[in-house]
């Protein structure tokens, strides 16, 4: 029996798709087959090499979602090192990013990204990526006689990303070809992805979730990537009806926005069933999972990922294996354990820091020995999340260690409070957080967005029916919207400061 070829680089991943099978489709664009995609990526990579951009060079990419970004990313990541950036950055943010990753060039679409262009550093090359009528991409480079080695090795850095850096300078995470290949293989195995699958990409493709789960894993499985111009809760339903995706992956806030519009799109949902729905990058409140499954009649699989692990670490499995509400599942191709502060591995059921190891986990941060010393221990990556493994080996997360609320010595998980508030029929969104307290150290507050009228006292009474007294929010702030980061992630740690509650 023939064995599957080993995937160790991005080119290995792209080589698996059947030549005439659609690889990339998008509204208003011609489909791009695997043969055309491979040829276009190879041509663009050769152009980069011909003008002196090689394996160790970093190329920033500031483009909105769409097939052109996918092709540009793959070309850069096979020829050099891709540094995908949020296209909504301001000029000073672009300047910091260029300097921090030592970017040699910037890729943008024509007539876009004025701030990214204005921030170009001396010596940086500007490359305009232009879509062609046949669906391929052009860089418009004038090749020189200078030639470099084309093929990437598994140890080459394919892309470099920043961590979120909520409390300090962001750390650089170099992700190697072998890390991406391993992570893609793990995701394919978890969800049994194949050529018949069509993934609707709604996550931004400057984020590890979108890059690995939606884009690379789909293309590595030989499936079809549906790549519209970003997430849109109104246009989502038309894309589902047009392209009939078999799955999509998103953050919980996106799922909640889709739930808010699901009732008026019942016919689309019935006519185009998903094989599964995936959630990652932030905790999925159990009540949201329950509503998603009831609405879409498809299994909702919560997973757990981080940039340092090239995205996925654990996931709930497909049926008939059990998927557990309030759990982020099992490791696939990844070892998962719980560690105490002294570095000892704890027994099943004991609470501590979640640690992982495997081929998807990066070797360390770039030029940051202090961060390496605190995050990597005896071959394990310390995630900074608290949790435990249940009797079946499923991982339960109880919160970020730095987000746990320490109220007079009582450690409170804000996730528990979020879920209770979200079960009130008037609450659309909820976020519990810590505020400083002069005697207790920290106290519990929460912020909510309402879908119907409700008073703060009514919400506190609702919490009192499910939570111990010390977990009930001392104050509940009713807001028009909750603050989010660039990828839609709620900003729990910053919440007290945002509301002026840190004095």
Secondary structure as the mmCIF struct_conf table of DSSP 4:
data_model
#
loop_
_struct_conf.conf_type_id
_struct_conf.id
_struct_conf.beg_label_comp_id
_struct_conf.beg_label_asym_id
_struct_conf.beg_label_seq_id
_struct_conf.end_label_comp_id
_struct_conf.end_label_asym_id
_struct_conf.end_label_seq_id
HELX_LH_PP_P HELX_LH_PP_P1 UNK A 2 UNK A 7
BEND BEND1 UNK A 9 UNK A 9
HELX_RH_AL_P HELX_RH_AL_P1 UNK A 10 UNK A 14
TURN_TY1_P TURN_TY1_P1 UNK A 15 UNK A 16
BEND BEND2 UNK A 17 UNK A 17
TURN_TY1_P TURN_TY1_P2 UNK A 19 UNK A 20
BEND BEND3 UNK A 21 UNK A 21
STRN STRN1 UNK A 22 UNK A 26
TURN_TY1_P TURN_TY1_P3 UNK A 27 UNK A 28
STRN STRN2 UNK A 29 UNK A 33
HELX_RH_AL_P HELX_RH_AL_P2 UNK A 34 UNK A 50
TURN_TY1_P TURN_TY1_P4 UNK A 51 UNK A 52
TURN_TY1_P TURN_TY1_P5 UNK A 55 UNK A 56
STRN STRN3 UNK A 58 UNK A 61
BEND BEND4 UNK A 65 UNK A 66
HELX_RH_AL_P HELX_RH_AL_P3 UNK A 67 UNK A 79
BEND BEND5 UNK A 80 UNK A 80
STRN STRN4 UNK A 81 UNK A 84
TURN_TY1_P TURN_TY1_P6 UNK A 87 UNK A 88
HELX_RH_AL_P HELX_RH_AL_P4 UNK A 91 UNK A 101
TURN_TY1_P TURN_TY1_P7 UNK A 102 UNK A 102
STRN STRN5 UNK A 103 UNK A 109
TURN_TY1_P TURN_TY1_P8 UNK A 110 UNK A 111
HELX_RH_AL_P HELX_RH_AL_P5 UNK A 114 UNK A 118
TURN_TY1_P TURN_TY1_P9 UNK A 119 UNK A 119
HELX_LH_PP_P HELX_LH_PP_P2 UNK A 120 UNK A 121
TURN_TY1_P TURN_TY1_P10 UNK A 122 UNK A 123
HELX_LH_PP_P HELX_LH_PP_P3 UNK A 124 UNK A 124
STRN STRN6 UNK A 125 UNK A 131
TURN_TY1_P TURN_TY1_P11 UNK A 133 UNK A 134
BEND BEND6 UNK A 135 UNK A 135
STRN STRN7 UNK A 137 UNK A 138
BEND BEND7 UNK A 145 UNK A 145
HELX_LH_PP_P HELX_LH_PP_P4 UNK A 151 UNK A 153
TURN_TY1_P TURN_TY1_P12 UNK A 154 UNK A 155
BEND BEND8 UNK A 156 UNK A 156
STRN STRN8 UNK A 157 UNK A 162
BEND BEND9 UNK A 166 UNK A 169
HELX_LH_PP_P HELX_LH_PP_P5 UNK A 170 UNK A 171
STRN STRN9 UNK A 172 UNK A 176
HELX_RH_AL_P HELX_RH_AL_P6 UNK A 177 UNK A 191
TURN_TY1_P TURN_TY1_P13 UNK A 192 UNK A 192
TURN_TY1_P TURN_TY1_P14 UNK A 195 UNK A 196
STRN STRN10 UNK A 198 UNK A 201
BEND BEND10 UNK A 203 UNK A 203
TURN_TY1_P TURN_TY1_P15 UNK A 205 UNK A 206
BEND BEND11 UNK A 207 UNK A 207
HELX_RH_AL_P HELX_RH_AL_P7 UNK A 208 UNK A 208
HELX_RH_PI_P HELX_RH_PI_P1 UNK A 209 UNK A 216
HELX_RH_AL_P HELX_RH_AL_P8 UNK A 217 UNK A 220
TURN_TY1_P TURN_TY1_P16 UNK A 221 UNK A 222
STRN STRN11 UNK A 224 UNK A 226
BEND BEND12 UNK A 229 UNK A 230
TURN_TY1_P TURN_TY1_P17 UNK A 233 UNK A 235
HELX_RH_AL_P HELX_RH_AL_P9 UNK A 236 UNK A 243
BEND BEND13 UNK A 246 UNK A 246
STRN STRN12 UNK A 247 UNK A 250
HELX_RH_AL_P HELX_RH_AL_P10 UNK A 252 UNK A 262
HELX_RH_3T_P HELX_RH_3T_P1 UNK A 263 UNK A 265
HELX_RH_AL_P HELX_RH_AL_P11 UNK A 266 UNK A 271
BEND BEND14 UNK A 272 UNK A 272
BEND BEND15 UNK A 275 UNK A 275
STRN STRN13 UNK A 276 UNK A 279
BEND BEND16 UNK A 281 UNK A 282
HELX_RH_AL_P HELX_RH_AL_P12 UNK A 286 UNK A 296
BEND BEND17 UNK A 298 UNK A 298
STRN STRN14 UNK A 299 UNK A 306
HELX_RH_3T_P HELX_RH_3T_P2 UNK A 307 UNK A 309
TURN_TY1_P TURN_TY1_P18 UNK A 310 UNK A 310
STRN STRN15 UNK A 311 UNK A 315
HELX_LH_PP_P HELX_LH_PP_P6 UNK A 316 UNK A 318
TURN_TY1_P TURN_TY1_P19 UNK A 319 UNK A 320
BEND BEND18 UNK A 321 UNK A 321
TURN_TY1_P TURN_TY1_P20 UNK A 325 UNK A 326
STRN STRN16 UNK A 329 UNK A 329
STRN STRN17 UNK A 330 UNK A 331
BEND BEND19 UNK A 332 UNK A 334
STRN STRN18 UNK A 335 UNK A 339
TURN_TY1_P TURN_TY1_P21 UNK A 341 UNK A 342
BEND BEND20 UNK A 343 UNK A 343
HELX_LH_PP_P HELX_LH_PP_P7 UNK A 344 UNK A 344
STRN STRN19 UNK A 345 UNK A 345
HELX_LH_PP_P HELX_LH_PP_P8 UNK A 346 UNK A 347
TURN_TY1_P TURN_TY1_P22 UNK A 348 UNK A 349
STRN STRN20 UNK A 352 UNK A 357
BEND BEND21 UNK A 358 UNK A 358
TURN_TY1_P TURN_TY1_P23 UNK A 359 UNK A 360
BEND BEND22 UNK A 361 UNK A 361
BEND BEND23 UNK A 363 UNK A 363
STRN STRN21 UNK A 365 UNK A 365
TURN_TY1_P TURN_TY1_P24 UNK A 366 UNK A 367
HELX_RH_AL_P HELX_RH_AL_P13 UNK A 369 UNK A 375
STRN STRN22 UNK A 376 UNK A 377
TURN_TY1_P TURN_TY1_P25 UNK A 378 UNK A 379
STRN STRN23 UNK A 380 UNK A 389
TURN_TY1_P TURN_TY1_P26 UNK A 391 UNK A 392
BEND BEND24 UNK A 393 UNK A 393
STRN STRN24 UNK A 395 UNK A 400
TURN_TY1_P TURN_TY1_P27 UNK A 401 UNK A 403
BEND BEND25 UNK A 404 UNK A 404
STRN STRN25 UNK A 405 UNK A 407
TURN_TY1_P TURN_TY1_P28 UNK A 408 UNK A 409
STRN STRN26 UNK A 410 UNK A 412
HELX_RH_AL_P HELX_RH_AL_P14 UNK A 414 UNK A 422
TURN_TY1_P TURN_TY1_P29 UNK A 423 UNK A 423
BEND BEND26 UNK A 424 UNK A 424
TURN_TY1_P TURN_TY1_P30 UNK A 425 UNK A 426
STRN STRN27 UNK A 427 UNK A 437
TURN_TY1_P TURN_TY1_P31 UNK A 438 UNK A 440
STRN STRN28 UNK A 441 UNK A 450
BEND BEND27 UNK A 451 UNK A 452
HELX_RH_AL_P HELX_RH_AL_P15 UNK A 456 UNK A 464
TURN_TY1_P TURN_TY1_P32 UNK A 465 UNK A 466
BEND BEND28 UNK A 467 UNK A 467
HELX_RH_3T_P HELX_RH_3T_P3 UNK A 469 UNK A 471
BEND BEND29 UNK A 472 UNK A 472
BEND BEND30 UNK A 474 UNK A 474
STRN STRN29 UNK A 475 UNK A 478
BEND BEND31 UNK A 480 UNK A 480
STRN STRN30 UNK A 484 UNK A 484
TURN_TY1_P TURN_TY1_P33 UNK A 486 UNK A 487
BEND BEND32 UNK A 488 UNK A 488
STRN STRN31 UNK A 490 UNK A 490
BEND BEND33 UNK A 492 UNK A 492
TURN_TY1_P TURN_TY1_P34 UNK A 493 UNK A 494
HELX_RH_AL_P HELX_RH_AL_P16 UNK A 495 UNK A 498
TURN_TY1_P TURN_TY1_P35 UNK A 499 UNK A 500
#
